[in-house]
Each structure stands twice: as structure tokens, then as C-alpha cells.
Amino acid sequence: MAGILDGVRVLDLSRYAAGPFCATVLAEMGAEVIRLEAPGGAEDRRQGPVAPSGDNLRYLMMGRNKLGITLDLEKPRGRELFHRLVERSDVVLDNFSPPVKKKLGLTYEVLEKINPKVILTTVSAFGNDGPYQERLGFDPIAQAESGSMSYTGFPGNPPTRAQVAWVDLSTGLHAALGTVLALYHRQRTGRGQQVEAALLDTAVSYVSMLGVAAEYQTLGQTRPQLGNSGYYTFGDTFQCRDGYVMLAIISNPIWKRLAQVIGQEQWGEDPRFLDDTSRWDHRSLIREAVGKWAGQKTVTQTFAALGEARIPCGRVNSVPDMVRDPHVKARGLFVEVPVPGNPKPMPHPRVALKFSNPQPGVKSPAPQVGQHNHAIYCGLLGLNPRELEELQQQGVV
């Protein structure tokens, strides 16, 4: 069955996480994604942890459903082949810095002359303008400069980054959404355009969207580190006899149900706990009572009591716990994919979207270096096998 983006061809020149994740989303939705890398393979294949096949596990997760070719864009013949690919493609995706883009002729001004309908989706650390445009950066840098690290972690500890690369992956998702919107715009107008996503833009947007920046700009307040506690609502992690649970108590009905469960029914009408803000102000009292109640029970017992009362709670899972979780399995969040060089199929996380029709899916593993050179250069561009062999000898592909 054809995918939602069936018939869309994407040239993916990106590396590491944000750009490749954008391409992964598009590929899982049915686009034909051709990953271009230098002859011999790109550097993001070789970082640890490494699978038995010798490939970086992140590359395997993000490379699935893609075709892989090699091409040296710094050589004139390589640039010529790239331009021929651009003529036959809908989207070009890159995450080069502005100076490198200019050097390689990857600016929108150049590409639109080759294909006026092309969409250039560019992912960078700081964007294509502004005083930081030529700086290099990765997810942790954007976390640091966005302010999010300043209030992450426990009081008295150094600023703390999230180990989940939320800036990278969110930027990739923004880039994918922007690409699809540009395709929709092109369908109505016939015109291509440039779509830009930047790590710092994403991080600042996420920090600010829930009012954290406005809290400072309007009220003159900055958020302190609170560990696992909520802000302006009551929530925290609590230790049980054999693990931890997380509670998020938002709204009066949920609060009254919690007060009953922990044996403090009178707190449901106590003026100290009148609303979310007052409960946050008196969170130490609530934390002590909930901690004493949960500390006498196992995680299963705590979770059962809270669940029966319809109180939002969660087990604090390890990664092995998450992988074994029955709901994760029921939702099909992992797909078994045979990967050459590995003794058994490897679980791949699916893109976190579901459609009634058609369903996206993981159909093929990440390509080996230059695996689809023949299919693309001889099939799509019409070169003969002898020409391809000469290009390989010359180091162009």
C-alpha cells in the first residue's frame, strides 16, 4: 500500500540526529529518501554504541527506510551529478553551516535555479541569520543557551541537561512538519521555498511556550531547580518499598481523590490546599504525607491504589522496564527489522504517529555505504555501469 508521501523524493545530506530524524519521519510516511554521504561513509556511522554489524545504533534507528548513495560534492563531477538529482527531487535536506552551504552551492538561491519547485529544508544550530549563524552546535549547546538547564536538576546541584536529546528530535520533527507544509503550499501555488529549523529556535520555543519566559518578562520571576517537583502544581516522585512512582496532581477533583487515598480526607476542603497554586505553596506538607503513605507499599500496590482512584501516576521505569512494558508492546512501539550483519532482527522504534489509513511503517533497514549507488545512478540518472565504475575509481562516488 502506498504511503501518505508516496511519490515524494527527498535528498538527505544531513548527519547525526536532527536532520536524519526529519528524513526518518518523511521516509516512514512513504517518501523516497536518498541519503547522500561521502565515499567511504559518513562519520555518524561510527560513533558508539555499535551493533554487531559494526554500525552505530543511532544510525541504524534513523537510517531505516532510506536509500544510500555516496557522492563527493567537492568534486566538479560530483556537483554535476548532485544537480541532476536535484532536478528529479522534491526536497533537499541538509544541516550544513551557512559557510559550508555557500561553499558547496547548497543555498536556496542556487538550488531553485536548478529546480524552481524544489523545497530546501535546512537544519542548523542557530539558523541562517543573526550573530550566531556561523557557530557550530549540538543538542546540549541549545539546552544550555535556551535556559532549560538552569532550572533542571535538584536544588544546589549544577545546571543539568536532559540526556534525552529533546532539542535534536523536536527540531527534526519541526523540520518534517515544515517540509510537509511546504509541499502542501507547492501543491496550491506551484512554488518551492526554503524551510528552516534551528536547534536554539526549538529550545527557546519549548522553554517559553509554557510561560517560563513570560514568568520572568512579566513577573520578574525565574524558576528555581525543584528536582522532580512540579511548578505551580503538586507533583513529585515517591519512593516505595521496591522502587519509585511519579504523581502529577492537577485540578481540585484529582486532589480530593488523592487526599482520600492517603487518609487525609479533611485536606480536600482545607484552605491551605484550596487550588493548584496553594497546594504548590504547601507542597512540603503534602510531600511528607504522600511519602509516608507510599513508603509502606510496593510499587504495584501504590500504583493499584492510585489507579483505582483515577489519580495520574506512573512507574519510574528503567529502560529495560520500558521495553518490557505491556502497553508499549500493545501499541507496537517497536518493530523487528532484519539488519545485515546482526544475528537476529533488531527492534526499531516506530515514528510516534498513527493513521487510520494508510499506516506508516518500517520496511527496510538502514543502507550500507553506497548500497544503492547502482539503482540511483544507473536507474534514476541513466548512467551505464562502466561510467559508474569510473566514478568509483575517481573517488566521485
C-alpha positions in Angstrom: 0.0 0.0 0.0 1.3 3.4 -0.9 2.3 5.7 1.9 1.0 9.2 2.6 4.0 10.8 1.0 4.3 8.3 -1.8 5.9 9.9 -4.9 7.9 12.5 -2.9 11.7 12.2 -3.4 14.0 13.6 -0.7 17.8 14.1 -1.0 19.1 13.8 2.6 22.5 15.3 3.1 22.2 15.6 6.9 24.1 13.9 9.7 23.8 13.0 13.3 20.3 13.5 14.8 18.0 16.4 14.0 18.3 16.3 10.2 18.3 12.5 9.9 15.3 12.3 12.2 13.4 14.7 9.9 14.2 12.4 7.0 13.2 9.3 9.0 9.8 10.7 9.6 9.3 11.6 5.9 10.6 8.1 4.9 8.2 6.3 7.3 5.3 8.3 5.8 6.2 6.9 2.4 8.7 9.4 0.9 11.6 8.0 -1.1 14.6 9.3 0.9 18.0 9.1 -0.7 20.8 9.6 1.9 24.0 11.1 0.4 27.3 10.6 2.1 30.9 10.9 1.2 32.7 7.9 -0.4 33.7 5.6 2.4 30.7 6.6 4.6 29.8 9.5 6.8 31.2 10.0 10.3 27.9 9.5 12.1 28.0 5.8 11.2 30.9 5.1 13.6 30.1 6.5 17.0 29.2 4.1 19.8 27.3 2.2 20.8 28.0 -0.2 17.9 25.9 -3.1 16.8 27.4 -6.5 15.8 27.3 -5.3 12.2 29.7 -2.5 13.0 27.1 0.2 12.6 26.3 2.9 15.1 22.9 2.0 16.7 21.6 5.6 16.3 22.4 5.4 12.6 20.5 2.1 12.3 17.5 3.6 14.0 17.4 6.7 11.8 18.6 5.2 8.6 15.8 2.7 8.1 13.5 3.1 5.0 16.2 5.1 3.2 18.3 4.5 0.1 22.0 5.1 0.5 24.5 6.5 -2.1 27.9 8.0 -2.0 28.9 11.3 -3.6 31.8 13.8 -3.2 30.2 17.3 -3.6 33.5 19.0 -3.6 34.4 17.5 -7.0 33.0 19.1 -10.1 31.6 15.8 -11.4 30.1 15.1 -8.1 28.4 18.6 -8.1 27.1 17.9 -11.6 25.5 14.6 -10.5 24.0 16.3 -7.5 22.4 18.9 -9.6 20.9 16.2 -11.8 19.5 14.6 -8.7 18.1 17.9 -7.5 16.3 18.2 -10.9 14.5 15.0 -10.2 13.7 15.6 -6.5 11.1 17.4 -4.4 13.1 18.1 -1.3 16.7 18.7 -0.4 17.5 18.3 3.3 20.8 19.5 4.8 22.3 20.5 8.1 25.5 22.3 7.0 26.6 25.6 8.4 26.0 28.7 6.2 29.6 28.9 5.1 29.7 25.3 4.1 26.4 25.7 2.3 27.8 28.6 0.3 31.0 26.7 -0.5 29.1 23.6 -1.8 26.4 25.6 -3.6 23.6 24.4 -1.4 21.9 27.7 -0.9 18.3 28.0 -1.9 19.2 30.7 -4.5 21.4 28.1 -6.3 19.0 25.2 -6.0 15.9 27.0 -7.1 17.6 27.8 -10.4 18.2 24.1 -10.9 14.6 23.1 -9.9 12.2 26.0 -9.3 9.8 23.7 -7.4 12.4 22.3 -5.0 12.0 22.7 -1.3 15.2 23.2 0.7 14.8 22.1 4.3 17.8 23.3 6.3 18.5 22.3 9.9 21.2 24.1 11.8 22.2 25.0 15.4 21.5 28.7 15.2 19.8 29.5 11.9 20.8 31.2 8.7 20.9 34.7 10.1 21.7 36.5 13.4 25.1 37.0 15.1 25.4 33.2 15.9 24.7 31.9 12.4 28.2 30.6 11.8 28.6 28.9 15.2 28.6 25.1 15.4 26.3 23.5 18.0 24.6 20.3 19.1 21.6 19.4 21.3 23.4 20.1 24.7 24.5 23.5 23.5 20.9 24.5 22.7 19.8 23.1 26.0 22.3 25.3 27.8 21.7 28.5 25.9 17.9 28.2 26.0 17.8 28.4 29.8 16.3 25.0 30.2 19.3 23.6 32.1 19.1 26.5 34.6 16.0 25.1 36.3 16.6 21.4 35.6 18.0 19.3 38.4 17.8 19.4 42.2 18.4 22.5 44.3 22.1 23.1 45.0 23.3 21.0 42.1 24.9 22.3 38.9 22.7 23.1 35.9 21.6 19.8 34.4 21.0 18.7 30.8 18.4 16.2 29.8 20.0 13.0 28.5 17.2 12.6 26.1 18.1 14.7 23.0 14.8 16.5 23.0 16.1 19.5 21.1 17.5 17.4 18.3 14.4 15.3 17.9 12.0 18.1 18.3 13.9 20.2 15.7 13.8 17.2 13.4 10.0 16.9 13.9 9.6 20.7 13.2 11.6 20.3 10.0 9.5 17.4 8.9 6.3 19.3 9.6 7.7 22.4 7.8 8.6 20.2 4.8 5.1 18.8 4.6 3.6 22.2 4.9 5.9 23.5 2.1 4.8 20.5 -0.1 1.2 21.4 0.6 1.9 25.1 -0.3 3.6 24.0 -3.5 0.6 21.9 -4.5 -1.5 25.0 -4.3 0.9 27.5 -5.8 3.4 25.5 -7.8 6.3 27.2 -6.0 9.1 25.8 -3.9 10.7 27.5 -0.9 13.2 27.2 1.9 12.2 25.8 5.2 14.4 26.5 8.2 14.6 24.8 11.6 17.3 25.6 14.2 18.1 23.9 17.5 18.2 27.1 19.5 14.9 28.2 18.0 13.3 25.0 19.1 14.7 25.0 22.6 13.7 28.7 23.2 10.3 28.0 21.9 9.8 25.0 24.1 11.1 26.8 27.2 8.9 29.8 26.5 5.7 28.1 25.3 4.5 27.1 28.8 5.1 30.6 30.1 8.5 30.3 31.6 10.0 33.3 29.7 6.8 35.3 30.3 7.2 34.5 34.0 10.4 36.4 34.0 9.4 39.1 31.5 6.1 39.9 33.1 6.5 39.0 36.8 10.3 39.3 37.2 10.5 35.7 38.5 12.9 33.0 37.5 12.2 29.3 38.1 14.4 27.6 40.6 15.6 24.0 40.5 13.0 21.7 42.0 14.1 18.3 41.1 11.1 16.2 40.2 8.6 18.5 41.8 6.0 20.3 39.6 5.8 24.0 39.2 2.7 25.7 40.5 1.0 22.3 40.9 1.8 19.4 43.2 3.7 16.5 41.8 6.9 14.6 42.6 8.5 11.1 42.7 7.9 9.0 45.8 9.9 6.0 47.0 8.0 2.8 47.6 9.5 -0.3 49.2 10.8 -1.6 45.8 11.0 1.4 43.5 9.6 4.8 42.7 6.3 6.3 41.4 5.6 9.7 39.9 2.5 11.7 40.7 1.0 14.7 38.9 -1.8 16.2 40.9 -3.5 18.9 38.8 -7.1 20.2 39.5 -9.2 20.0 42.6 -11.1 16.8 41.8 -7.9 14.9 41.4 -6.5 16.5 44.6 -9.6 15.5 46.6 -9.3 11.9 45.4 -5.6 11.8 46.5 -6.4 13.2 49.9 -8.9 10.3 50.4 -6.4 7.7 49.2 -3.7 8.8 51.6 -6.1 9.0 54.5 -6.3 12.8 54.7 -9.9 13.4 53.6 -10.1 16.6 55.6 -7.4 18.1 53.3 -9.9 18.1 50.5 -11.5 21.2 52.0 -8.5 22.6 53.8 -7.9 26.3 52.8 -4.1 25.6 52.7 -4.8 23.3 49.7 -7.6 25.3 48.0 -6.2 25.2 44.5 -3.1 24.2 42.5 -1.1 27.2 43.5 -1.8 27.0 47.2 -1.0 23.3 47.1 2.3 24.1 45.5 3.0 26.7 48.2 2.4 24.0 50.8 3.9 21.1 48.9 6.3 20.1 51.7 3.3 19.1 53.9 1.7 17.1 51.1 5.1 15.5 50.1 5.6 14.3 53.6 2.2 12.7 53.9 2.3 11.1 50.4 5.9 9.9 51.1 4.9 8.2 54.3 1.9 6.5 52.7 3.8 5.3 49.6 6.8 4.2 51.6 4.8 1.4 53.3 3.8 -0.1 49.9 5.3 -1.8 46.9 5.2 0.0 43.6 2.5 -2.4 42.4 0.3 -1.7 45.5 0.9 2.0 45.2 0.1 2.1 41.5 -3.0 -0.1 42.0 -4.4 2.2 44.7 -3.8 5.4 42.8 -5.0 3.9 39.5 -8.3 2.7 41.1 -8.9 6.3 42.3 -8.0 7.6 38.8 -5.1 9.6 40.0 -2.4 10.3 37.3 0.6 8.3 38.3 3.4 6.4 36.6 6.1 3.9 37.5 9.6 5.3 37.3 10.8 2.7 34.8 14.3 1.8 33.7 14.9 1.4 30.0 14.5 -2.5 30.4 11.3 -1.9 32.2 10.0 0.3 29.4 11.0 -2.2 26.7 9.1 -4.9 28.6 6.0 -2.8 29.3 2.8 -4.5 28.1 1.3 -1.2 26.9 4.5 -0.4 24.8 4.1 -3.8 23.3 0.4 -3.5 22.7 0.9 -0.1 20.9 3.5 -1.7 18.6 6.1 1.0 19.5 8.9 -1.3 18.4 9.2 -3.1 15.0 11.5 -6.0 14.5 13.7 -5.4 11.4 16.3 -7.8 10.0 19.6 -5.9 9.7 22.5 -7.4 7.7 25.5 -8.4 9.9 23.4 -8.9 13.0 22.4 -12.3 14.3 18.7 -11.6 14.8 16.2 -8.9 13.9 16.7 -5.6 15.7 13.9 -3.7 17.4 13.4 -0.3 15.8 11.2 2.4 17.4 8.4 3.5 15.0 7.6 7.1 14.5 5.1 8.1 17.1 2.2 8.7 14.8 -0.7 6.5 13.8 -3.2 7.0 10.9 -6.3 5.1 10.2 -5.1 4.8 6.6 -2.5 4.2 5.4 -0.3 3.2 8.3 3.3 4.3 8.2 5.9 1.5 8.8 9.5 0.4 8.9 10.1 -1.6 5.7 13.8 -1.8 5.3 17.0 -1.4 7.4 19.5 1.5 7.2 21.5 1.2 4.0 25.1 0.1 3.9 27.7 2.5 2.4 26.8 3.1 -1.2 24.3 0.3 -1.2 22.1 1.9 -3.8 24.6 3.6 -6.0 23.8 1.4 -8.9 20.0 1.8 -8.5 20.2 5.6 -8.3 23.0 6.5 -10.7 22.2 3.8 -13.4 18.4 3.7 -12.8 17.4 7.2 -11.9 20.1 9.2 -13.7 20.7 6.7 -16.6 24.4 6.2 -16.3 25.8 3.0 -17.7 27.7 0.6 -15.3 31.0 1.5 -16.9 30.5 5.2 -16.1 29.6 4.3 -12.5 32.8 2.2 -12.2 34.9 5.1 -13.5 33.2 7.4 -11.0 34.1 5.0 -8.2 37.7 4.8 -9.3 37.9 8.6 -9.4 36.5 8.8 -5.9 33.5 10.8 -7.0 31.1 8.2 -5.6 
